[in-house]
Amino acid sequence: MQLTGAEIVIRCLQEEKVEYVFGYPGGSVLYIYDELFKQDKFKHVLVRHEQAAVHAADAYSRSSNKIGVCLVTSGPGVTNAVTGIATAHMDSVPLVIISGQVPTGYIGQDAFQECDTVGITRPCVKHNFLVKDVRDLAITLKKAFYIAKTGRPGPVLVDIPKDVTNQKCEFEYPKTMVMRSYNPVIKGHGGQIKKAVQMLLDAKRPMIYAGGGVILSDASEKLAKLARRLGYPVTNTLMGLGGFPATDKQWLGMLGMHGTYEANMAMQNCDVLIAVGARFDDRVIGNPAHFAEIPRKIIHIDIDPSSIAKRVKVDVPIVGNLPDVLDELQKLLEASAGVPDPKSLAAWWKQIDEWRGKKSLKYKQGKEIIMPQYVVEKLYEVTGGDAFVTSDVGQHQMWAAQYYKFDKPRRWINSGGLGTMGVGLPYAMGVRFANPKATVACITGEASIQMNIQELSTARQFRLPIKVINLNNRYLGMVRQWQQMFHGNRYAESYVDALPDFVKLAESYGHVGMKIERPADVEPALREAFTKHKNDLVFMDFLTDQTANVYPMVAAGKGLSEMILAEEL
């Protein structure tokens, strides 16, 4: 069967059982869009900016464990998408991005809407391809989906010149994929796992430190089984929230720059640490030299060998797929019949409970001004802790992470590695497409939301009943906090002047707008939004305390135990 390149692209997406393609048309992809128009096996979501297309595909993937797909045109189409691609790359999200390119004969000639897509995206993708021969198109797309999902996941870009989409060849889609140069390790080394088991059983002050890899690999249940068998404390990174139930007594909260006092102190003072799908980044352990001052044995499990021992010395490295490695750990633990020393573990938990006594997340809610933490706590109560929560980046992101208790994986969708403002609304769209009956809340700030606010139009077109929780403090909140603490209260360009009337703006797009100014109105407004306006997008503009800061805080360059607590100021 002879098909055009455009027909081949569509057939490949159908073979991969793609449900949604997020995109924006342009000259170089018009043949593909023409074929897309003729089929009905998957749907296209027209965003209003290519950056939002990638963010929506990203959140679709994060919340469903499927591969997100987006389609953009050449030149500015793909450069607009780069921020979204880099965001997904930093958080190891599997995406396939199909980009148009000028005809093959024009490449390198500075043609209209030409850019070096492969060169521009190389640093922020797992892999990319430029397809110059239509006969290579089907096998390349198969490779793209295979590479995106296997090993450490990530975005893969396929750049297709316009003439290739109009050329014809025989179509055959590979059923399986084997690549000689790409063979991710799945099974962990048996000898290393045995060492890890013995080290865990010998621990006096153990700690389980779990990151986003636990969620990406669907290893949450296996992690919980291990933690409960051992009775050890668990902490999660920002990306790992929901990987272990936040309401479980063994959970110490999030760790790191804005982690709880008990999580950071336990992390710093443990004698055996098992890191599962985490990478010891700067926002997690602070200063590596300070972290190394207290000796501890470290077991590090990760699918990506380059993540192991990159920032800290590791005693037992285990490269492998987390569910497989955790299964082997469980089997060896059961076979050994060993148990942790109960006296040492009891003493360790007693110490942890003393640290918990600090109540490092406490704050005061008065009768006059809304505290942002209070809004998040009430959102948790009103949704029963069962919502999918997306966030933008800033103070509101940290308050969401601290005060919304995630008991399930894939419910917390945020940009952790790149810290991309503007992701919240397109993330919420992607989540809703992946989970069409779910309650979806986007926690944002008045600065972040404006970076992709045009997607209110997309949300209107597809009738997406997202609830936007805008914690409006009329500042670039996190910037202002750092300027207050480290730059002598010089608030250079951190005040957001000339803000729109968000209620009228939301209404102009055909949505429901609410303005909430009093603490007493917070809960009633939330309940109205989630009940009376269940089927509407509701933009809730909460005017919050302009002076509120995120605590605890570990300043840049400081160690985990050098926290600034609210009570100390």
C-alpha positions in Angstrom: 0.0 0.0 0.0 1.5 3.3 -1.1 0.8 6.2 1.3 2.0 9.8 1.5 4.3 10.8 4.3 1.4 12.7 5.9 -0.8 9.6 5.7 2.0 7.6 7.3 2.3 10.0 10.2 -1.4 9.6 10.9 -1.3 5.8 10.5 1.6 5.6 12.9 -0.2 7.6 15.5 -3.2 5.3 15.1 -1.0 2.2 15.4 0.3 3.6 18.7 -3.3 4.1 19.9 -2.8 7.8 20.4 -6.0 9.4 21.9 -5.1 13.1 21.6 -2.6 15.2 19.6 -2.1 18.7 21.0 -1.0 21.2 18.3 -1.2 24.3 16.2 -1.2 24.2 12.4 1.2 26.0 10.0 2.5 25.8 6.5 5.0 23.0 6.9 2.5 20.6 8.5 -0.5 21.3 6.4 -0.4 18.0 4.6 -0.4 16.3 8.0 -3.3 18.4 9.1 -5.2 17.6 5.9 -4.9 13.9 6.7 -5.7 14.4 10.3 -9.0 16.1 9.2 -9.9 12.9 7.2 -9.7 10.5 10.2 -11.6 10.0 13.4 -9.5 7.5 15.5 -7.9 10.2 17.6 -8.7 13.8 18.3 -6.7 17.0 17.9 -6.7 19.7 20.5 -6.1 23.2 19.1 -4.2 25.2 21.7 -3.6 29.0 21.3 0.2 28.8 21.7 2.7 26.0 20.9 4.2 26.2 24.3 0.8 25.2 25.8 0.6 22.3 23.3 3.7 20.7 24.8 2.7 21.5 28.4 -0.8 19.9 27.8 0.7 16.8 26.2 3.2 16.7 29.2 0.4 16.7 31.8 -1.6 14.3 29.8 1.3 11.9 30.0 2.1 12.6 33.7 -1.5 12.0 34.8 -2.1 8.9 32.7 1.2 7.0 32.2 0.7 7.3 28.4 2.9 9.1 25.9 1.9 12.7 25.1 2.0 13.8 21.5 2.1 17.2 20.0 2.3 18.6 16.5 3.8 22.0 15.6 5.0 23.7 12.5 8.5 24.8 11.5 10.4 27.9 12.6 8.5 29.9 15.3 6.2 27.0 15.8 8.9 24.7 17.1 10.9 27.5 18.9 7.7 28.3 20.8 7.5 24.7 21.8 11.1 24.6 23.2 10.2 25.7 26.7 7.6 23.0 27.0 10.1 20.4 25.6 12.8 21.5 28.1 10.2 21.3 30.9 9.3 17.7 30.0 13.0 16.8 29.6 14.0 18.0 33.1 11.1 16.0 34.7 11.7 12.9 32.5 8.2 12.9 30.9 7.7 10.7 27.8 6.6 12.8 24.8 6.7 12.6 21.0 6.9 16.0 19.3 6.3 16.1 15.6 7.6 19.3 14.0 7.3 20.5 10.4 10.4 21.6 8.5 11.0 23.5 5.3 11.4 21.2 2.2 14.6 19.2 2.1 16.0 21.3 -0.8 15.6 24.5 1.2 17.2 23.3 4.4 20.2 25.5 5.2 19.1 28.2 2.8 17.5 30.5 5.4 14.1 29.7 4.0 10.9 31.3 5.3 10.1 29.8 8.7 13.3 27.7 8.8 15.3 27.0 11.9 17.8 24.3 12.9 15.3 22.3 14.9 17.6 19.4 15.5 20.4 21.7 16.7 18.1 23.9 18.8 16.4 21.0 20.6 19.4 18.6 21.0 20.2 19.8 24.6 16.7 19.4 25.8 15.4 16.1 24.3 16.2 12.5 25.0 16.7 12.1 21.3 15.7 13.8 18.0 15.5 12.9 14.3 15.4 14.7 11.0 13.6 12.5 8.4 14.8 13.3 4.9 13.4 10.1 3.2 9.8 9.2 3.4 10.8 5.5 3.5 12.4 6.1 6.9 9.3 7.8 8.4 7.4 4.8 9.9 10.5 3.2 11.5 11.6 6.6 12.9 8.2 7.2 14.5 8.3 3.7 16.0 11.8 4.5 17.4 10.5 7.8 18.8 7.7 6.2 20.8 10.0 3.4 22.0 12.8 5.7 23.1 10.4 8.1 24.8 8.9 5.5 27.1 11.7 3.0 27.8 14.7 3.5 30.2 14.6 7.0 31.8 11.6 8.5 29.9 11.9 11.8 28.0 10.8 13.8 25.0 11.7 12.7 21.5 11.4 15.1 18.6 10.8 14.0 14.9 11.4 16.8 12.4 9.8 16.2 9.0 10.4 18.4 5.9 7.2 19.4 4.1 8.1 17.6 0.8 8.6 14.3 2.8 4.9 14.6 3.9 3.8 14.7 0.3 6.0 11.9 -1.1 4.8 8.3 -1.3 6.1 4.9 -0.3 5.0 1.5 0.9 3.7 1.6 4.5 4.6 -1.0 7.1 4.7 -0.3 10.8 7.0 -2.4 12.9 5.3 -4.5 15.5 8.3 -4.5 17.8 11.5 -2.5 18.2 15.0 -3.6 18.9 17.9 -1.0 18.8 21.4 -2.3 19.0 22.7 1.0 20.3 20.0 1.5 22.9 19.4 -1.2 25.6 18.3 0.2 29.0 19.1 -1.9 32.0 16.0 -3.3 33.6 17.1 -5.8 36.2 19.2 -4.7 39.1 22.5 -6.4 39.9 21.8 -9.3 42.3 24.9 -8.8 44.4 24.2 -5.1 44.9 20.6 -5.8 45.9 21.9 -8.3 48.5 24.3 -5.7 49.9 21.4 -3.2 50.1 19.2 -5.6 52.0 21.8 -6.2 54.6 22.6 -2.6 54.9 18.9 -1.8 55.4 18.5 -4.4 58.1 21.6 -3.2 60.0 20.4 0.4 60.0 19.9 2.2 63.3 18.6 5.5 61.9 17.2 4.6 58.5 15.5 6.8 55.9 13.7 6.2 52.6 14.0 9.1 50.2 11.7 8.8 47.1 11.6 10.9 44.0 9.6 11.4 40.8 11.0 8.1 39.4 8.7 6.2 41.7 5.7 7.8 40.1 7.0 7.6 36.5 7.7 3.9 36.8 4.4 3.1 38.7 6.4 1.8 41.7 4.3 3.6 44.4 2.6 0.4 45.7 5.9 -1.5 45.8 7.6 1.4 47.7 4.8 1.5 50.2 5.0 -2.3 50.7 8.8 -2.0 51.4 8.4 0.9 53.8 5.6 -0.8 55.8 7.6 -4.0 56.0 10.6 -2.2 57.4 8.7 0.4 59.4 11.1 3.1 58.2 10.3 6.9 57.8 9.7 8.1 54.2 10.2 11.5 52.6 9.3 12.6 49.1 10.8 15.2 46.8 8.6 17.8 45.1 8.3 15.6 42.1 7.6 12.5 44.2 4.6 13.7 46.1 1.9 11.1 46.0 4.5 8.3 45.6 3.8 7.5 49.3 0.6 8.4 51.0 0.8 11.8 52.7 -1.7 10.8 55.4 0.4 7.8 56.4 2.2 8.1 59.8 5.5 7.0 58.3 5.5 10.0 56.0 7.6 12.9 57.2 6.5 15.4 54.5 8.4 16.8 51.6 12.1 17.5 52.1 14.4 20.1 50.6 14.5 23.9 50.3 10.9 24.2 51.6 10.6 20.8 53.2 9.4 20.1 56.7 11.7 20.3 59.7 11.3 16.6 60.5 12.0 15.5 56.9 15.2 17.6 56.6 16.5 16.7 60.0 15.9 13.0 59.5 17.5 13.2 56.0 20.6 14.9 57.5 21.0 12.7 60.5 20.1 9.2 59.2 22.8 6.5 59.1 21.4 4.5 56.2 19.6 6.2 53.3 17.9 4.5 50.4 17.3 6.8 47.5 14.6 5.5 45.1 14.1 7.3 41.8 15.6 10.5 43.0 18.7 12.5 42.1 20.0 14.5 45.1 19.5 17.8 43.3 20.4 21.2 44.8 16.9 22.0 45.9 16.8 18.6 47.8 20.0 18.3 49.8 21.2 21.9 49.7 25.0 22.1 50.0 26.6 18.7 49.2 29.6 19.4 51.5 27.3 20.1 54.4 25.2 17.0 53.6 28.4 14.9 53.7 29.5 16.2 57.2 27.5 13.4 58.9 28.6 10.0 57.7 25.9 7.7 56.3 25.6 4.7 54.0 23.7 5.4 50.8 21.9 3.0 48.6 20.8 4.6 45.3 18.4 3.0 42.9 17.7 4.6 39.5 17.1 3.6 35.9 19.6 6.2 34.7 23.2 5.3 35.6 24.3 9.0 35.0 22.0 10.1 37.9 23.8 7.8 40.4 26.7 9.3 42.4 26.5 12.6 40.4 26.3 14.8 43.4 26.9 12.6 46.4 29.1 9.6 47.1 27.1 6.4 46.9 27.9 3.1 48.7 25.5 0.7 46.9 24.6 1.8 43.4 21.8 -0.2 41.7 20.9 0.5 38.1 17.5 -0.8 37.1 13.8 -0.4 36.7 12.4 0.6 40.1 9.5 -2.0 40.2 11.9 -4.8 39.3 14.5 -3.8 41.8 11.9 -3.3 44.6 10.5 -6.7 43.8 13.9 -8.3 44.3 14.5 -6.3 47.5 11.2 -7.6 48.9 12.0 -11.2 47.9 15.4 -11.1 49.6 14.0 -9.5 52.7 11.4 -12.2 53.0 13.9 -14.9 52.4 16.3 -13.5 55.0 13.6 -13.3 57.6 15.6 -10.5 59.1 14.0 -7.6 60.9 15.3 -4.1 61.9 16.6 -3.7 65.5 13.4 -2.7 67.3 15.1 -0.6 70.0 17.1 1.4 67.6 14.1 2.0 65.4 12.0 3.1 68.4 14.6 5.5 69.5 14.9 6.9 66.0 11.1 7.4 65.8 11.2 9.1 69.2 13.7 11.6 67.8 11.6 12.1 64.7 8.5 12.8 66.8 10.5 15.5 68.7 11.4 17.2 65.4 7.7 16.9 64.4 6.9 18.8 67.5 8.3 21.9 65.9 5.2 22.1 63.7 7.2 23.8 61.0 4.2 24.4 58.7 2.1 26.3 61.2 0.8 29.7 60.3 -1.8 32.2 61.7 -5.1 32.9 59.9 -6.7 36.1 61.1 -10.2 37.5 60.3 -9.1 40.2 57.9 -6.6 39.0 55.3 -6.6 35.6 53.5 -3.5 33.6 54.1 -2.6 31.5 51.0 -1.9 28.4 53.0 -5.5 28.6 54.3 -6.9 28.5 50.7 -4.9 25.4 49.9 -6.0 23.7 53.2 -9.6 24.5 52.4 -9.2 23.2 48.8 -8.0 19.9 50.3 -11.0 19.7 52.5 -13.5 20.7 49.9 -12.1 18.2 47.3 -11.7 15.4 49.9 -8.0 15.2 48.9 -9.0 13.5 45.7 -8.4 16.2 43.1 -5.8 16.3 40.4 -3.8 19.5 41.3 -1.7 21.3 38.8 0.4 24.3 39.7 2.4 27.1 38.2 5.8 28.0 39.7 6.4 30.2 42.7 5.3 30.5 46.3 1.8 29.1 45.4 3.6 26.0 44.1 5.3 25.4 47.4 2.2 26.0 49.5 0.3 23.5 47.3 3.1 21.0 47.9 3.1 21.6 51.6 -0.6 21.8 52.4 -2.4 19.5 49.9 -1.9 15.9 51.1 -1.4 13.7 48.1 -2.2 10.1 48.9 -2.1 8.8 45.3 0.5 9.1 42.5 0.0 11.2 39.3 -2.4 13.6 41.1 0.3 16.4 41.6 1.4 17.9 38.3 4.0 20.6 38.4 7.3 21.8 36.8 10.0 20.7 39.2 13.2 20.7 37.3 12.9 23.7 35.0 10.5 25.6 37.2 8.4 26.9 34.3 5.9 29.7 35.0 2.8 29.4 32.8 2.4 25.6 33.0 -0.5 25.5 35.3 -3.5 26.1 33.0 -2.2 24.0 30.0 -1.3 21.3 32.6 -4.9 21.3 33.9 -6.2 20.9 30.3 -3.9 17.9 29.6 -5.0 16.3 32.9 -8.7 16.7 32.1 -8.3 15.2 28.6 -6.5 12.2 30.2 -9.0 11.9 33.0 -12.3 13.2 31.6 -14.4 12.7 34.8 -11.8 13.9 37.3 -11.9 17.0 39.5 -9.0 19.2 38.3 -7.7 22.3 40.2 -5.0 24.7 39.0 -3.2 26.5 41.8 -1.5 29.6 40.3 -0.5 33.2 41.0 -1.4 36.4 39.2 2.0 36.5 37.4 2.2 32.8 36.3 -1.3 32.6 35.0 -0.8 35.4 32.6 2.0 33.6 30.8 -0.4 31.2 29.1 -3.8 32.8 29.9 -4.8 32.6 26.3 -5.5 28.9 26.9 -8.8 30.0 28.6 -9.9 30.1 25.0 -9.0 26.4 24.5 -10.6 25.5 27.7 -13.8 27.2 26.5 -13.7 25.5 23.1 -13.5 22.0 24.7 -15.7 22.8 27.8 -13.1 21.9 30.3 -14.5 22.4 33.9 -11.2 23.4 35.5 -11.1 25.3 38.7 -8.4 28.0 38.7 -7.3 28.9 42.3 -5.4 32.2 41.8 -3.5 33.1 45.0 -3.2 36.8 44.1 -0.7 38.7 46.3 0.1 41.4 43.6 3.8 40.4 43.7 6.2 38.1 42.0 5.9 36.3 45.3 9.0 34.1 45.4 11.1 36.8 43.9 9.8 39.3 46.5 10.6 36.7 49.3 14.2 36.4 48.2 14.6 40.1 47.8 13.3 40.6 51.3 15.6 37.9 52.8 18.8 38.4 50.8 18.6 41.7 48.9 17.8 44.2 51.7 14.1 44.6 50.9 14.9 46.1 47.5 11.9 44.9 45.5 13.3 45.4 42.0 10.7 44.7 39.4 8.8 42.2 41.6 5.6 44.2 41.9 3.1 43.2 39.4 1.5 46.5 38.4 -1.5 47.0 36.1 -3.1 43.7 36.8 -6.3 42.8 34.9 -9.7 42.3 36.5 -9.5 38.5 36.4 -13.2 38.1 37.0 -14.1 40.2 33.9 -11.3 38.5 32.0 -12.6 35.0 32.8 -16.1 36.1 31.9 -14.9 37.5 28.6 -13.8 34.0 27.6 -17.2 32.6 28.6 -16.2 31.3 32.0 -17.3 32.0 35.6 -15.3 34.5 37.6 -15.2 35.0 41.4 -13.3 37.5 43.5 -12.7 36.4 47.2 -11.3 39.0 49.6 -12.3 37.8 53.1 -11.2 34.7 55.0 -14.8 33.8 55.9 -15.7 33.6 52.2 -12.9 31.2 51.2 -14.7 27.9 52.0 -18.1 28.9 50.8 -16.7 30.1 47.5 -14.8 26.9 46.9 -17.9 24.8 47.7 -19.9 26.9 45.3 -17.3 26.4 42.6 -17.1 22.7 43.0 -20.9 22.1 43.3 -23.0 24.8 41.7 -20.5 25.3 39.0 -19.3 21.7 38.7 -19.4 21.8 34.9 -17.9 25.2 34.4 -14.4 26.6 34.4 -14.3 28.9 37.4 -11.6 31.4 37.8 -11.3 32.1 41.6 -9.2 35.3 42.3 -8.2 35.1 46.0 -6.7 38.3 47.3 -4.1 37.1 49.7 -1.6 38.4 52.3 1.2 40.3 50.4 3.8 39.6 53.1 3.3 35.8 53.4 6.5 33.8 52.9 7.1 30.1 52.4 8.7 28.4 55.4 10.7 26.4 56.3 13.4 27.6 54.0 16.9 26.4 53.3 18.8 29.3 51.7 20.9 28.7 48.7 24.3 27.3 49.6 23.2 26.3 53.1 22.7 22.8 54.5 19.5 20.8 55.2 19.6 21.4 58.9 20.2 25.2 58.5 16.5 26.0 58.0 14.9 29.3 58.5 11.6 28.8 60.4 8.7 31.2 60.5 9.0 31.4 64.3 12.5 32.7 64.1 11.6 35.9 62.2 
